[in-house]
Structure formats: structure tokens, C-alpha cells
Amino acid sequence: MSIHNHVFHTKHDFTPELGWAAFQLLAEIGIGGIKPADLHAIAKVVASPLTKRSALNKLLAAMLEVGLVERTREEVRLSRAGEALAAGIGRYETGFCTAVHCLYAWKWMWDGDVTTASPSWSYREVLRQILAARNVGIDADEVVLRVVAAAERFDAVKVSFSRSSVSGVTVWLASQALPLIEKKGQRIFLQNSSAPLDDSVRLHVAALCALGGGEATLNDENRQLLAESFLIRADEWVGPVTDLTRDSGEFLFIPTVPNRVIFKGSEDPFITWMVKSAGRNSLSTADGKSNLNGQ
């Protein structure tokens, strides 16, 4: 009998401010790794925002869950994904926030284990509920109820997902260069009324290609996955995605029915890492289809 270690909670300790501060320090330290207590001591010396926390264990645990860091005995260091991000789009804060949102939105699908819940699964489910609410918005408590209901598919003994978990998601949605949401009290509204920025399109199209071994068919299922990632309706992103992939040196757009996108290569190490490494465990077929919803 297999035992699944379900984790639903998305840690609210991992905020854009603290995540960026920790990421910068770890990138400076390099591949040698460092003990969390020593990292906190360095943060005090350089007056880092990390000193707002008495300890960094929860923050680093969240960065481990999303795949940015790895543990080596008692030490932590940037993972291969973290190193690639530091050398690419993660050189600046807005790029870091775009990448974290992308990691959270896709990691559960990349990992390929549809039987085990993770914070990434919960993150994607929150995206679905916010998008489904459209312009009327949705209360944070209602999001909790819907995520818990959706989690019944895992047959978990307990689903630990609360309002603080919702905050762990929405803080990243609000941190995007074009904020994806607006919060009014405990109610969450869609905010992004314009086309997503090019960096966001590049990352999420690459993330989708990672599921299909480097290419993706823009069928209804995959169109919906991109729509959820951008928090806009599927018919609203078609133009930006088509324009970018047609004009980009990173992708090849093939006008078939349905359209296809093939990853050609990128000078950004993080985008290359996503397509070449992130999706290697996903339960996908060559055309980018997979049993993503457990149906």
C-alpha cells in the first residue's frame, strides 16, 4: 500500500520581498551552500529584509517546495533551476516574481505524479477558482471551500488549506509586472484587463512546451492551462501568444488545426532549463496532452 505525502498549504511566509532577498543572497553565496542560521546572520550584516523573520526555515522550505533551492545535509543552496534563474530572467526582481508564479503554476504537472497533492496543485486550483469567478470576484473563504472540495480527488485524511494559504498564492499574483488580481478586503478580483507582457508569455508557453517534450498543441486543454496562468479568458490570449511565437527566435509557430508551438532554443538559461529539464517527469504524450485534471 503506497502512502502519499500530500501537501496542500501554500506558505504565506514566502513573499516576493523575502523570496527575492533570500534568492539574491543565495546567488551571491554560490554552489557551496550555507546553513539557514548563517544565512540569517549575513542578512543582519547587510540589513536585508530577511531580518523581519526570526528564522528562515519556513521561507526556505517554501523555496524548496517550488524548486528554487535544494538541501545538502544541513545546508541550503540554489538548485539547478535557481542557478538558471539567477543567470537569466531572475537577474531583476520583476523577472524573479514572474518566474516564481510560473514555477508554482506548472510544477505539479511537470512532476508528473497526479496522485499526490503539492502546493503547486493548490496554487493552480486557486487560479482556476479566481478565473471562474470572472468579474464578480470571489471571497477568500469561498476559495478555501472550493479548493478543499477539489482536493477530494486525493482521498487525503486531512486537507490543510486555509485563508493564509490563499494569501500565499495571491501575494504572487499581485506581484506580477501587470498585477493579475486586485484585493478588496477578503474578496479577490481579476485585475489584468490587457494582454500579458512578453516575458510572461515566453515563460508560460515554454512551461507548456515542457509538458510535451519541447512542443505543445494549442488544443482546448492547453489553451485553458495558459488562460489560467495569465488569469484571462482563453480567447483573450490567442493574439499575444500567436504574435510572440511567430516573431520570436525561441519558438516555431505552426499554423495547423489546432495550432502547434515548438521550442527552438533560448539564450535565457531559465527558459532552457524549463523545457529541457522541468518537464522530464511529466505524464505527457508527444503533442503536449496529459491527464492534468485527473479525469
Backbone as numpy.savetxt, mean C-alpha at the origin, in Angstrom:
# Nx Ny Nz CAx CAy CAz Cx Cy Cz
-3.73 -29.97 10.58 -4.58 -28.78 10.58 -3.69 -27.53 10.58
-3.87 -26.68 9.57 -3.05 -25.48 9.47 -3.65 -24.37 10.33
-2.78 -23.57 10.92 -3.20 -22.46 11.75 -2.81 -21.16 11.06
-3.78 -20.31 10.84 -3.52 -19.04 10.16 -3.33 -17.93 11.19
-2.26 -17.19 11.03 -1.98 -16.06 11.92 -2.59 -14.80 11.31
-3.88 -14.64 11.51 -4.57 -13.49 10.95 -4.22 -12.21 11.71
-3.92 -11.15 10.97 -3.69 -9.83 11.56 -4.54 -8.84 10.76
-5.53 -8.27 11.42 -6.43 -7.33 10.74 -6.08 -5.87 11.04
-5.58 -5.61 12.22 -5.35 -4.24 12.68 -4.29 -3.54 11.84
-4.58 -2.32 11.42 -3.62 -1.47 10.73 -3.14 -0.43 11.74
-1.89 -0.52 12.13 -1.37 0.28 13.25 -1.42 1.79 12.96
-2.08 2.52 13.87 -2.15 3.97 13.71 -0.88 4.65 14.17
0.05 3.90 14.80 1.34 4.48 15.19 2.20 4.80 13.98
1.95 4.11 12.89 2.72 4.31 11.66 2.09 5.46 10.87
2.51 6.67 11.17 1.99 7.87 10.51 2.98 8.33 9.45
2.54 9.15 8.50 3.48 9.67 7.49 4.66 10.41 8.11
4.41 11.21 9.14 5.50 11.96 9.75 6.53 11.03 10.39
6.07 10.10 11.22 6.98 9.21 11.92 7.59 8.17 10.98
6.79 7.69 10.04 7.31 6.72 9.08 8.42 7.31 8.23
8.22 8.53 7.78 9.23 9.21 6.96 10.50 9.46 7.77
10.33 9.86 9.02 11.49 10.12 9.88 12.30 8.85 10.11
11.61 7.75 10.42 12.30 6.47 10.64 12.95 5.98 9.36
12.26 6.13 8.25 12.78 5.68 6.96 14.06 6.42 6.60
14.09 7.72 6.83 15.29 8.51 6.53 16.47 8.06 7.38
16.25 7.86 8.68 17.35 7.44 9.55 17.86 6.06 9.16
16.96 5.14 8.88 17.37 3.79 8.51 18.13 3.79 7.18
17.73 4.68 6.27 18.44 4.79 5.00 19.86 5.32 5.21
20.02 6.23 6.16 21.35 6.77 6.47 22.23 5.71 7.14
21.64 4.89 7.99 22.40 3.88 8.72 22.91 2.80 7.78
22.12 2.46 6.77 22.56 1.49 5.78 22.22 0.06 6.13
22.94 -0.88 5.50 22.56 -2.29 5.57 22.98 -2.97 6.86
23.76 -2.29 7.69 24.26 -2.93 8.90 23.19 -3.22 9.93
22.13 -2.44 9.94 21.06 -2.63 10.91 21.36 -1.93 12.22
20.34 -1.80 13.05 20.46 -1.10 14.32 19.38 -1.58 15.27
19.67 -1.58 16.55 18.67 -1.94 17.54 17.66 -0.79 17.66
16.39 -1.10 17.88 15.38 -0.04 18.01 15.73 0.99 19.07
16.26 0.56 20.20 16.63 1.50 21.26 17.73 2.45 20.80
18.69 1.93 20.02 19.77 2.78 19.51 19.24 3.75 18.46
18.27 3.29 17.67 17.66 4.19 16.68 16.95 5.33 17.39
16.28 5.02 18.49 15.60 6.05 19.27 16.61 7.02 19.87
17.76 6.52 20.29 18.80 7.39 20.85 19.34 8.35 19.79
19.54 7.86 18.58 20.00 8.73 17.49 18.94 9.78 17.18
17.68 9.36 17.23 16.58 10.30 16.97 16.62 11.47 17.94
16.97 11.20 19.19 17.07 12.27 20.18 18.21 13.24 19.84
19.32 12.69 19.37 20.49 13.52 19.05 20.18 14.47 17.90
19.45 13.99 16.89 19.17 14.81 15.71 17.82 15.51 15.79
17.18 15.45 16.96 15.88 16.10 17.18 14.84 15.64 16.16
14.79 14.33 15.95 13.84 13.74 15.01 12.44 13.70 15.62
11.40 13.78 14.79 10.02 13.61 15.29 9.80 12.28 15.99
10.70 11.31 15.78 10.56 10.01 16.42 10.58 10.10 17.93
11.13 11.19 18.46 11.19 11.35 19.92 9.80 11.60 20.51
8.78 11.75 19.66 7.41 11.87 20.16 6.93 10.53 20.73
7.63 9.46 20.41 7.30 8.13 20.92 8.35 7.71 21.94
7.91 7.11 23.03 8.84 6.65 24.06 9.62 5.42 23.59
9.05 4.69 22.64 9.71 3.52 22.05 9.23 3.39 20.61
10.02 2.69 19.79 9.73 2.62 18.36 9.25 1.24 17.91
8.98 0.35 18.87 8.64 -1.03 18.52 7.40 -1.13 17.64
6.32 -0.41 18.00 5.09 -0.50 17.22 5.26 0.10 15.83
5.97 1.21 15.76 6.22 1.84 14.46 7.01 0.92 13.56
8.09 0.34 14.08 8.92 -0.55 13.29 8.18 -1.83 12.93
7.30 -2.30 13.82 6.50 -3.49 13.52 5.58 -3.23 12.33
5.01 -2.03 12.26 4.15 -1.68 11.13 4.95 -1.60 9.85
6.16 -1.04 9.93 7.02 -0.95 8.75 7.46 -2.34 8.31
7.58 -3.27 9.25 7.87 -4.66 8.92 6.69 -5.30 8.21
5.47 -5.05 8.71 4.26 -5.61 8.11 4.07 -5.17 6.67
4.42 -3.92 6.39 4.21 -3.41 5.04 5.40 -3.73 4.13
6.47 -4.27 4.72 7.59 -4.75 3.91 8.74 -3.79 3.72
8.78 -2.69 4.48 9.85 -1.71 4.31 11.10 -2.03 5.12
10.94 -2.77 6.21 12.10 -3.14 7.03 12.10 -4.64 7.26
13.24 -5.13 7.71 13.37 -6.54 8.08 14.18 -6.62 9.36
14.00 -7.72 10.07 14.73 -7.93 11.33 15.91 -8.86 11.12
17.00 -8.54 11.77 18.17 -9.41 11.79 18.55 -9.56 13.26
18.14 -10.67 13.85 18.30 -10.89 15.28 17.61 -9.77 16.05
18.35 -8.95 16.77 17.74 -7.88 17.57 17.72 -6.55 16.83
18.20 -6.56 15.60 18.32 -5.31 14.86 17.31 -5.22 13.72
17.09 -3.99 13.27 16.24 -3.76 12.11 17.03 -2.98 11.06
16.65 -3.18 9.83 17.27 -2.45 8.73 16.26 -2.38 7.59
16.53 -1.56 6.60 15.66 -1.51 5.45 15.70 -2.84 4.71
14.54 -3.28 4.24 14.46 -4.47 3.41 14.91 -4.13 2.00
14.88 -5.11 1.12 15.20 -4.83 -0.29 14.22 -3.82 -0.86
12.96 -3.94 -0.47 11.96 -2.97 -0.93 12.29 -1.57 -0.39
12.67 -1.50 0.90 13.02 -0.23 1.50 14.23 0.40 0.85
15.24 -0.41 0.56 16.44 0.11 -0.10 16.11 0.62 -1.50
15.27 -0.13 -2.22 14.88 0.31 -3.56 14.09 1.61 -3.49
13.22 1.72 -2.49 12.44 2.95 -2.33 13.34 4.14 -2.02
14.33 3.92 -1.14 15.26 5.00 -0.77 16.07 5.47 -1.96
16.31 4.58 -2.92 17.11 4.94 -4.09 16.25 5.48 -5.23
14.93 5.41 -5.05 14.04 5.84 -6.12 13.07 6.91 -5.68
11.79 6.64 -5.87 10.76 7.63 -5.61 10.70 8.05 -4.15
11.25 7.23 -3.26 11.25 7.54 -1.84 12.32 8.52 -1.40
13.00 9.13 -2.35 13.99 10.15 -1.99 13.33 11.41 -1.45
12.04 11.57 -1.73 11.32 12.73 -1.22 10.05 12.26 -0.53
9.53 13.09 0.38 8.48 12.64 1.29 7.19 12.29 0.57
6.79 13.08 -0.42 5.54 12.78 -1.11 5.65 11.44 -1.85
6.84 11.15 -2.39 7.04 9.87 -3.04 6.99 8.72 -2.06
7.53 8.94 -0.86 7.47 7.94 0.19 6.02 7.63 0.55
5.21 8.66 0.73 3.80 8.46 1.08 3.03 7.75 -0.03
3.32 8.11 -1.28 2.69 7.42 -2.41 3.04 5.95 -2.41
4.31 5.64 -2.12 4.76 4.26 -2.12 4.16 3.45 -0.98
4.05 4.05 0.22 3.47 3.32 1.35 2.01 2.98 1.06
1.27 3.94 0.52 -0.12 3.67 0.13 -0.18 2.52 -0.87
0.74 2.51 -1.81 0.77 1.45 -2.82 1.10 0.10 -2.18
2.07 0.06 -1.29 2.44 -1.18 -0.62 1.26 -1.74 0.18
0.63 -0.88 0.96 -0.51 -1.31 1.75 -1.63 -1.85 0.85
-1.89 -1.16 -0.25 -3.03 -1.52 -1.10 -2.83 -2.84 -1.84
-1.58 -3.24 -2.10 -1.34 -4.39 -2.96 -0.64 -5.57 -2.28
-0.02 -5.38 -1.13 0.85 -6.41 -0.57 0.12 -7.73 -0.32
-1.10 -7.67 0.20 -1.82 -8.91 0.48 -2.00 -9.74 -0.79
-2.27 -9.08 -1.90 -2.45 -9.78 -3.16 -1.11 -10.29 -3.69
-0.06 -9.49 -3.56 1.27 -9.96 -3.97 1.68 -11.21 -3.20
1.40 -11.22 -1.90 1.84 -12.34 -1.06 1.21 -13.65 -1.49
0.04 -13.59 -2.09 -0.55 -14.77 -2.70 -1.24 -15.74 -1.77
-1.38 -15.40 -0.49 -2.06 -16.28 0.46 -3.45 -15.72 0.75
-4.44 -16.18 -0.01 -5.79 -15.63 0.13 -6.50 -16.17 1.35
-5.87 -17.09 2.08 -6.51 -17.67 3.26 -6.12 -16.97 4.56
-5.16 -16.07 4.49 -4.65 -15.42 5.71 -4.79 -13.91 5.62
-5.42 -13.31 6.62 -5.62 -11.86 6.64 -4.34 -11.16 7.06
-4.18 -9.95 6.59 -3.05 -9.11 6.97 -3.53 -7.66 7.01
-2.72 -6.75 7.57 -3.10 -5.33 7.55 -3.34 -4.81 6.13
-2.65 -5.40 5.16 -2.86 -5.00 3.77 -4.26 -5.40 3.29
-4.74 -6.57 3.71 -6.11 -6.96 3.34 -7.10 -5.96 3.93
-6.92 -5.62 5.21 -7.82 -4.66 5.85 -7.76 -3.30 5.17
-6.57 -2.89 4.79 -6.38 -1.59 4.11 -7.19 -1.55 2.82
-7.06 -2.61 2.02 -7.80 -2.67 0.76 -9.30 -2.71 1.00
-9.74 -3.38 2.05 -11.16 -3.45 2.35 -11.70 -2.08 2.76
-10.90 -1.30 3.47 -11.31 0.06 3.82 -11.45 0.90 2.55
-10.52 0.75 1.63 -10.62 1.47 0.36 -11.93 1.13 -0.34
-12.28 -0.14 -0.35 -13.52 -0.57 -1.02 -14.74 0.08 -0.39
-14.77 0.13 0.92 -15.94 0.67 1.61 -16.06 2.18 1.41
-14.93 2.88 1.42 -14.95 4.33 1.20 -15.42 4.63 -0.22
-14.90 3.89 -1.20 -15.30 4.12 -2.58 -16.76 3.77 -2.80
-17.23 2.71 -2.15 -18.62 2.29 -2.32 -19.59 3.32 -1.75
-19.14 4.09 -0.75 -20.01 5.11 -0.14 -20.23 6.31 -1.04
-19.36 6.46 -2.05 -19.48 7.58 -3.00 -19.48 8.92 -2.27
-20.32 9.83 -2.74 -20.29 11.21 -2.24 -20.98 11.40 -0.89
-21.72 10.41 -0.42 -22.41 10.58 0.86 -21.48 10.36 2.04
-20.32 9.77 1.79 -19.37 9.53 2.87 -19.76 8.33 3.72
-18.88 7.99 4.65 -19.11 6.84 5.52 -18.50 7.10 6.88
-19.21 6.71 7.92 -18.73 6.89 9.28 -17.66 5.84 9.60
-16.68 6.23 10.40 -15.59 5.31 10.75 -16.12 4.05 11.41
-17.14 4.19 12.26 -17.70 3.01 12.92 -18.37 2.08 11.91
-18.99 2.65 10.88 -19.60 1.83 9.84 -18.53 1.09 9.04
-17.40 1.75 8.80 -16.29 1.08 8.13 -15.85 -0.14 8.95
-15.74 0.04 10.27 -15.34 -1.07 11.14 -16.30 -2.23 10.99
-17.59 -1.97 11.05 -18.59 -3.02 10.95 -18.50 -3.76 9.62
-18.28 -3.03 8.55 -18.23 -3.65 7.23 -16.95 -4.46 7.04
-15.83 -3.98 7.57 -14.59 -4.73 7.48 -14.70 -6.02 8.29
-15.27 -5.93 9.49 -15.44 -7.11 10.32 -16.36 -8.12 9.62
-17.42 -7.62 8.98 -18.32 -8.52 8.25 -17.60 -9.19 7.09
-16.80 -8.42 6.36 -16.05 -8.99 5.23 -15.03 -10.01 5.70
-14.54 -9.84 6.94 -13.51 -10.73 7.48 -14.06 -12.10 7.84
-15.37 -12.30 7.76 -15.95 -13.61 8.05 -15.41 -14.69 7.13
-14.93 -14.30 5.97 -14.39 -15.26 5.01 -13.18 -16.01 5.54
-12.49 -15.43 6.56 -11.28 -16.04 7.09 -11.55 -17.02 8.24
-12.77 -17.06 8.75 -13.10 -17.94 9.88 -12.17 -17.70 11.07
-11.87 -16.44 11.32 -10.99 -16.10 12.44 -11.77 -16.16 13.76
-11.10 -16.57 14.82 -11.73 -16.61 16.14 -12.09 -15.21 16.59
-11.20 -14.24 16.32 -11.44 -12.86 16.70 -10.91 -11.94 15.61
-11.66 -10.88 15.31 -11.23 -9.89 14.34 -10.91 -8.60 15.09
-9.64 -8.31 15.22 -9.21 -7.11 15.93 -9.08 -5.97 14.93
-10.17 -5.23 14.77 -10.19 -4.09 13.86 -11.11 -3.05 14.45
-10.59 -1.84 14.66 -11.33 -0.82 15.39 -11.24 0.53 14.68
-11.78 1.54 15.33 -11.70 2.89 14.79 -10.25 3.34 14.63
-9.38 2.91 15.55 -7.96 3.27 15.42 -7.35 2.60 14.19
-7.84 1.41 13.84 -7.38 0.75 12.62 -7.78 1.56 11.39
-8.99 2.10 11.41 -9.44 2.94 10.30 -8.52 4.16 10.19
-8.16 4.73 11.33 -7.23 5.88 11.33 -5.88 5.48 10.75
-5.46 4.23 11.01 -4.20 3.75 10.46 -4.21 3.70 8.95
-5.39 3.62 8.35 -5.54 3.64 6.90 -5.71 5.07 6.40
-6.64 5.79 6.98 -7.01 7.11 6.44 -5.89 8.14 6.54
-4.97 7.96 7.51 -3.87 8.91 7.63 -2.99 8.87 6.38
-2.88 7.70 5.74 -2.10 7.60 4.51 -2.89 8.09 3.30
-4.19 7.89 3.32 -5.02 8.39 2.22 -5.00 9.92 2.17
-4.97 10.53 3.36 -4.95 11.99 3.44 -3.57 12.56 3.14
-2.53 11.73 3.18 -1.15 12.21 3.00 -0.72 12.25 1.54
-1.55 11.74 0.63 -1.16 11.71 -0.77 -1.05 13.12 -1.35
-0.23 13.27 -2.38 -0.01 14.59 -2.98 -1.34 15.24 -3.37
-2.24 14.45 -3.90 -3.64 14.84 -4.04 -4.41 14.01 -3.03
-4.79 14.59 -1.88 -5.45 13.79 -0.83 -6.64 13.02 -1.39
-6.75 11.75 -0.99 -7.81 10.90 -1.50 -9.10 11.02 -0.70
-8.99 11.53 0.53 -10.17 11.64 1.38 -10.17 12.97 2.12
-11.33 13.28 2.66 -11.50 14.41 3.58 -12.30 13.91 4.77
-11.83 14.21 5.98 -12.52 13.76 7.18 -13.27 14.93 7.82
-14.52 14.67 8.15 -15.34 15.63 8.88 -15.86 14.91 10.11
-15.17 15.13 11.24 -15.47 14.37 12.44 -15.06 12.93 12.21
-15.97 11.99 12.44 -15.70 10.59 12.20 -16.16 10.13 10.82
-16.62 11.08 10.01 -17.13 10.71 8.69 -16.06 10.95 7.63
-15.97 10.02 6.69 -14.93 10.03 5.68 -15.56 10.25 4.32
-15.05 11.22 3.57 -15.57 11.55 2.25 -14.48 11.43 1.20
-14.88 11.04 0.00 -13.95 11.05 -1.13 -13.53 12.48 -1.42
-12.26 12.69 -1.69 -11.74 14.02 -1.89 -11.19 14.24 -3.29
-10.61 13.20 -3.88 -9.90 13.37 -5.14 -10.88 13.47 -6.31
-11.14 14.70 -6.75 -12.10 14.93 -7.83 -11.41 15.09 -9.17
-10.08 14.95 -9.20 -9.35 15.09 -10.46 -8.57 13.82 -10.74
-7.96 13.75 -11.91 -7.21 12.56 -12.29 -6.00 12.38 -11.37
-5.62 11.13 -11.06 -4.46 10.90 -10.22 -3.18 11.41 -10.87
-2.21 11.76 -10.03 -0.93 12.25 -10.54 -0.15 11.12 -11.19
0.79 11.48 -12.06 1.54 10.49 -12.83 2.27 9.49 -11.94
2.90 9.96 -10.85 3.64 9.03 -9.98 2.71 7.98 -9.39
1.51 8.40 -9.01 0.55 7.45 -8.47 0.14 6.43 -9.53
-0.13 6.90 -10.74 -0.51 5.99 -11.82 0.61 5.00 -12.11
1.86 5.50 -12.19 3.01 4.62 -12.48 3.11 3.50 -11.45
3.03 3.87 -10.17 3.20 2.87 -9.12 2.09 1.84 -9.12
0.86 2.28 -9.24 -0.25 1.33 -9.14 -0.41 0.47 -10.39
-0.08 1.01 -11.56 -0.09 0.17 -12.75 1.03 -0.86 -12.66
2.20 -0.45 -12.16 3.29 -1.40 -11.96 2.90 -2.46 -10.93
2.19 -2.04 -9.88 1.74 -2.99 -8.86 0.79 -4.02 -9.46
-0.09 -3.58 -10.34 -1.00 -4.50 -11.02 -0.22 -5.45 -11.93
0.76 -4.92 -12.65 1.58 -5.77 -13.52 2.33 -6.82 -12.71
2.70 -6.48 -11.48 3.41 -7.43 -10.63 2.59 -8.68 -10.37
1.27 -8.55 -10.35 0.40 -9.71 -10.14 0.42 -10.66 -11.32
0.71 -10.14 -12.50 0.67 -10.96 -13.71 2.02 -11.25 -14.30
3.06 -11.20 -13.47 4.39 -11.53 -13.97 4.96 -10.50 -14.91
4.50 -9.25 -14.79 5.05 -8.18 -15.62 4.07 -7.58 -16.60
2.85 -8.10 -16.63 1.85 -7.53 -17.52 0.46 -7.70 -16.92
-0.49 -6.95 -17.42 -1.85 -7.01 -16.89 -2.86 -6.74 -17.99
-3.95 -7.46 -17.93 -5.10 -7.19 -18.78 -6.03 -6.25 -18.05
-6.46 -5.19 -18.69 -7.34 -4.23 -18.04 -8.79 -4.69 -18.16
-9.05 -5.86 -17.57 -10.40 -6.39 -17.53 -11.17 -5.75 -16.38
-12.41 -6.15 -16.20 -13.24 -5.50 -15.19 -12.65 -5.63 -13.79
-12.12 -6.81 -13.45 -11.56 -7.02 -12.12 -10.36 -6.11 -11.87
-9.45 -6.06 -12.82 -8.26 -5.24 -12.64 -8.55 -3.75 -12.73
-9.52 -3.39 -13.54 -9.95 -1.99 -13.57 -10.48 -1.56 -12.21
-11.21 -2.46 -11.56 -11.75 -2.14 -10.25 -10.64 -2.01 -9.20
-9.63 -2.87 -9.29 -8.50 -2.79 -8.36 -7.80 -1.44 -8.47
-7.60 -0.96 -9.69 -6.98 0.35 -9.86 -7.90 1.46 -9.37
-9.19 1.34 -9.63 -10.14 2.34 -9.17 -10.11 2.46 -7.65
-10.06 1.32 -6.97 -9.99 1.34 -5.50 -8.71 2.00 -5.02
-7.61 1.73 -5.70 -6.33 2.30 -5.29 -6.31 3.81 -5.43
-6.96 4.32 -6.47 -7.02 5.76 -6.70 -8.20 6.41 -5.98
-9.11 5.58 -5.47 -10.38 6.04 -4.88 -11.17 6.93 -5.83
-11.22 6.50 -7.09 -12.09 7.15 -8.07 -12.78 6.04 -8.87
-13.91 6.37 -9.51 -14.65 5.38 -10.26 -13.81 4.84 -11.42
-14.07 3.60 -11.80 -13.28 2.95 -12.84 -13.28 3.73 -14.15
-14.42 4.35 -14.48 -14.48 5.07 -15.75 -13.73 6.39 -15.71
-13.35 6.86 -14.51 -12.65 8.14 -14.40 -11.15 8.02 -14.57
-10.59 6.82 -14.39 -9.14 6.69 -14.50 -8.69 6.18 -15.86
-9.60 5.78 -16.70 -9.23 5.17 -17.98 -8.34 6.11 -18.80
-8.73 7.36 -18.91 -7.96 8.32 -19.69 -6.55 8.51 -19.18
-6.37 8.83 -17.88 -5.01 9.01 -17.35 -4.12 7.78 -17.50
-4.67 6.59 -17.24 -3.87 5.38 -17.36 -3.49 5.12 -18.81
-4.45 5.29 -19.71 -4.17 5.09 -21.13 -3.12 6.07 -21.62
-3.28 7.34 -21.27 -2.34 8.37 -21.73 -0.93 8.10 -21.20
-0.82 7.77 -19.91 0.50 7.57 -19.33 1.19 6.35 -19.92
0.47 5.25 -20.02 1.11 4.03 -20.51 1.44 4.12 -21.99
0.68 4.88 -22.75 1.00 5.06 -24.17 2.25 5.91 -24.36
2.42 6.91 -23.50 3.52 7.86 -23.66 4.75 7.50 -22.84
4.61 6.56 -21.90 5.69 6.23 -20.99 6.68 5.25 -21.61
7.95 5.41 -21.23 8.95 4.44 -21.64 8.95 3.22 -20.75
8.16 3.24 -19.67 8.14 2.14 -18.71 7.13 1.06 -19.06
6.10 1.41 -19.82 5.02 0.46 -20.13 4.74 0.43 -21.62
4.23 -0.70 -22.07 3.75 -0.85 -23.43 2.25 -1.04 -23.37
1.51 -0.14 -24.00 0.05 -0.21 -24.02 -0.38 -0.92 -25.31
-1.15 -1.97 -25.16 -1.62 -2.74 -26.31 -3.14 -2.59 -26.42
-3.62 -1.92 -27.46 -5.06 -1.67 -27.60 -5.81 -2.88 -28.12
-6.07 -3.82 -27.23 -6.86 -4.99 -27.56 -8.20 -4.88 -26.83
-8.98 -5.93 -26.85 -10.25 -5.96 -26.11 -10.22 -7.16 -25.17
-10.02 -6.93 -23.85 -9.72 -5.64 -23.23 -8.26 -5.24 -23.47
-7.95 -3.97 -23.15 -6.59 -3.48 -23.34 -5.62 -4.21 -22.42
-4.35 -4.21 -22.82 -3.31 -4.82 -22.01 -2.18 -3.82 -21.79
-1.48 -4.01 -20.67 -0.32 -3.19 -20.34 0.83 -4.13 -20.00
1.99 -3.88 -20.59 3.18 -4.69 -20.33 4.27 -3.78 -19.77
4.89 -4.21 -18.68 6.00 -3.45 -18.09 7.26 -3.70 -18.90
7.90 -2.61 -19.35 9.12 -2.73 -20.15 10.38 -2.55 -19.31
10.31 -1.73 -18.29 11.48 -1.45 -17.46 11.40 -0.04 -16.93
12.16 0.23 -15.89 12.12 1.55 -15.27 13.48 1.91 -14.69
13.81 3.18 -14.71 15.02 3.65 -14.06 14.81 3.80 -12.56
13.57 3.70 -12.11 13.28 3.80 -10.67 13.41 2.41 -10.05
14.36 2.24 -9.12 14.56 0.91 -8.52 13.35 0.36 -7.81
12.52 1.22 -7.24 11.36 0.74 -6.50 10.31 0.16 -7.44
10.07 0.81 -8.56 9.12 0.29 -9.54 9.62 -1.04 -10.09
10.92 -1.11 -10.36 11.50 -2.37 -10.84 11.35 -3.46 -9.79
11.63 -3.13 -8.52 11.46 -4.12 -7.46 10.03 -4.63 -7.41
9.05 -3.74 -7.50 7.66 -4.16 -7.43 7.34 -5.22 -8.49
7.70 -4.93 -9.72 7.31 -5.82 -10.81 8.12 -7.11 -10.81
9.40 -7.01 -10.50 10.28 -8.16 -10.58 10.24 -9.04 -9.34
9.96 -8.44 -8.17 10.08 -9.20 -6.93 8.80 -9.28 -6.11
8.03 -8.19 -6.04 6.90 -8.13 -5.12 5.84 -9.17 -5.44
5.56 -9.39 -6.71 4.46 -10.26 -7.08 4.85 -11.70 -7.32
6.05 -12.12 -6.95 6.51 -13.46 -7.31 5.72 -14.56 -6.61
5.05 -14.24 -5.48 4.29 -15.25 -4.76 2.80 -15.23 -5.08
2.36 -14.28 -5.88 0.93 -14.11 -6.10 0.34 -15.28 -6.87
-0.90 -15.62 -6.53 -1.60 -16.71 -7.21 -2.28 -16.15 -8.44
-1.48 -15.86 -9.45 -2.02 -15.21 -10.64 -1.70 -16.00 -11.89
-2.40 -15.69 -12.94 -2.13 -16.29 -14.24 -1.41 -15.27 -15.09
-1.05 -15.65 -16.28 -0.23 -14.79 -17.12 -0.93 -13.52 -17.54
-2.26 -13.48 -17.50 -2.95 -12.27 -17.93 -3.32 -11.37 -16.76
-2.78 -11.63 -15.59 -3.00 -10.73 -14.46 -4.25 -10.99 -13.69
-4.97 -12.10 -13.97 -6.17 -12.42 -13.21 -5.78 -13.24 -11.99
-6.51 -13.09 -10.93 -6.23 -13.90 -9.73 -7.47 -13.96 -8.87
-7.45 -14.88 -7.92 -8.58 -15.06 -7.01 -8.47 -14.06 -5.87
-8.55 -12.77 -6.19 -8.25 -11.72 -5.24 -9.33 -11.53 -4.18
-10.54 -11.85 -4.52 -11.63 -11.63 -3.58 -12.08 -12.93 -2.92
-11.36 -13.99 -3.18 -11.69 -15.27 -2.56 -12.98 -15.87 -3.06
-13.35 -15.55 -4.28 -14.61 -16.01 -4.83 -14.40 -17.22 -5.73
